Amino acid sequence: MPLFTLVLAATLSAWLVNALRPLLQRYAMVPPNIRSSHTTPTPQGAGFVVIAATITAAAIAIVLYGNLQVSAVINVFIATIFIAIVGAVDDLKPIPVLPRLIAHAIAVSGVLLSLPSELQIFPHLPLWIERGLLLIAGIWFVNLVNFMDGLDWMTVAEAIPIAATLSTFGMAGHLPPVPTLTTAALAGAMVGFAPFNRPVAKIFLGDVGSLPIGLLLAWALLELAAQGHVVAAVLLPLYYLADATVTLVRRALNRERIWIAHRTHYYQRATDNGLAVIQVITSVFFLNLALAALAIATIVWTWLLAQLALLALGSAAVAVVLMRFGRSPRISTRL
């Protein structure tokens, strides 16, 4: 069923992107700005198609699968559509920071409220404290996926490995059926979108895509952590977590206005330092494959020391890539 869902979502996504591209070229062109990596106006809004294909394919698969509790996923899909609408409005006319964060909090709260009251990742914590921390983490994750969507194929190189690995976990019985089918649909929808976004991109996701993609991945990773696979849930998105978080902390320490658009993420610095876009994306993609392999290993080797060692290995791999991206090009001193 996950494979059927992936193929269905990929087909829907590719067909819809191709069909809607002329309309987006007419009404949704985005000129280069301070955050951009592109140099010519390019249409955005393909994220609407990706999310529509994801929800449609997932809903069909869930119905065909049968005997599933669908009430919770309905809430998740409503929250996903809501945050996609917020992103679409922000694409057309930027929303001030505070209302935007409130909207993100509402969407993340909708996902958290869909969880069973007895579901806890850390049972020794009071439920209200854990849910409060998850709310903050969810808002940050949604935003960091948006922040990192600043290079052709970047979200493709991130979302496909994560979503495909999550779906694989589900097929092995380590993730409930509903998030399994939904992540399969998301992976497929991104596969269908990928040919249109490859460097040099013909179309962008826009906030209408990056925000709900972040929400769906956050929900699926939360479901994985709730199955007892916390380290795997951290390893899968570790590159995005590290790049976005370290950049935020560095900017805060430099007393920069962290809510203002910028080009100082490590992947952006890499292109400014002379790496080609395809070199950066290839590095991120293979790093994510390595992180996925380590996450799979945590499912096999469950003792604490092995989990810590695998997390340390993943952190070291991410650190190597970040250092490579942040390294300034050497200037020859020879005459």
Secondary structure by P-SEA (a helix, b strand, c coil): caaaaaaaaaaaaaaaaaaaaaaaaacccccccccccccccccccaaaaaaaaaaaaaaaaaaaaccccaaaaaaaaaaaaaaaaaaaaaaaccccaaaaaaaaaaaaaaaaaaccccccccccccaaaaaaaaaaaaaaaaaaaaaaccccccccccaaaaaaaaaaaaaaccccaaaaaaaaaaaaaaaaaccccccccccccccccaaaaaaaaaaaaaaaaaacaaaaaaaaaaaaaaaaaaaaaaaaaacccccccccccaaaaaaaacccaaaaaaaaaaaaaaaaaaaaaaaacccaaaaaaaaaaaaaaaaaaaaaaaccccccccc
